[in-house]
Amino acid sequence: MAAAPQIVHAPDQAIAARSNADELALLLACCAQGAGLEGWFSSGTLNWEKFISLAENHRVIPQVYCSLEPYFAEVPSTAVAMLRRKYRQGTCNALWFTHELALIASSLEACGIRAVPYKGPLLAQSLYGDVAARQYHDLDILVLPEDVNPAKAALADVGYVCSLNLRKELERNYLSSGYEYSFDSTSCPHAVELQWRILPRFYAVDFDLEACFERAESLRIGGRTFLNLCPGDLLLILCTHAAKHIWAQISWLLDISKLVGTETIDWDRVWEEAKDLGIRRIVAVNLLLANDLLGSRIPDRIHAWLEADGVSLVLRDEIMQRFRAGEDSDTESIAYFRLWSRVRERRRDKARLGWRLLSTPSVSEWNEVHLPEPLFRFYYLVRLFRLAKRFGVAA
């Protein structure tokens, strides 16, 4: 069995801001489809320590290692040694997580629970052909809401401990307003995310998980078969995940670029599903960014949307500027939620986003104020008070 993973925390957020155009350009060249690297190493101006930190920050060590390997004779030996060490550690992590996923899947299956792992080993295997060809530091597993509590018990059976301890009377409310439980193993904190929604409720992007489960396909890894999201559902989910984090990592756009390049997507169905969810602009911005940074193609269906929706192009330009400047996004700020309102194309979705943000209590509200169950409806007042306090101070 592979060794337990070594958790490598993201470098200081200022790393991206300090990186200059040369390091970022080489990083994108390593990730871009069909990009050659001849002539990149003759100038001697590259800061290799900064470059490797940037690759770690964007979670693309496997792509960088494999792209640079033919040119290692031209790369400083210290940089090669650092890259090789990070690549090997990433491989060990991937093998450990793949082994753990098999144990968890067996436990869930024994309890009669349908589960769909996504990202992690399955995404690496389906898009890159190798569970170690992508960096990841946890396992994301989707279950239906009615299976959450049995799934928690199944995870406990294989040694995982839920990191969130709620009062029993709060658990039902958390299932309706939250979206995941995090689990620790004895050797890895936050190793598993058990999810019954793709995004927290307040984002107002309500995927039909039952339909996603019905469309799921089979994927075999290491002698075991898993349920895997179909390409169309996977694309929509990856796009919303990248938008949730304001496109802060190249790895997310790389996954989208690779998926689009497989040509297995039913674009008619996906585009209609994106319309129903109100995320056509989110999909369009993702595809624009993947095209600009990695050379990914933009399907014809999306071109027609872009001609009619100038906001997508404006958002692309703003995000590209932030990306190249290495700016960090505070996901608890007013600016963040303003941006999220702009990436929604329908007024009703903007309104739902605002209302749910104001009215949906979080774990922090429940922990700060203990109300008896008959008074749970007043938690939204606690939420309003805390938001007013936080954003008032920020303003």
Buried (B, 14 or more C-beta within 10 A) or exposed (E): EBEBBEEBEBBEEEBBEEBEEBBBEBBBBBBBEEBEBEEBBEEEEBBBEBBBBBBBBBBBBBBBBBBBEEEBEBBBEEBBEBBEEBBEBBBBBBBBBBBBBBBBBBBBEEBEBBBBBBBBBBBBBBBBEBBBBBBBBBBBBBBBEEBBBBBBEBBEBBBBBBEEEBEEEBBEBBBEBBBBBBBBBEBBBEBBBBBBBBBBBBBBBBBEBEEBBEBBBEBEBEEEEBBBBBBBBBBBBBBBBBBBEBBBBBBBBBBBBBBBBEEBBEBEEBBEBBBEBBBBBBBBBBBBBBBBBBBBBBBEBBEEBBEEBEBBBEBBEEBBEBBBEBBEBEEEEEEBBEBBBBBBBBEEBBEBBBEBBEBBBBEEBBEEBEBEEEEBEEBBBBBBEBBEEEEEEEE
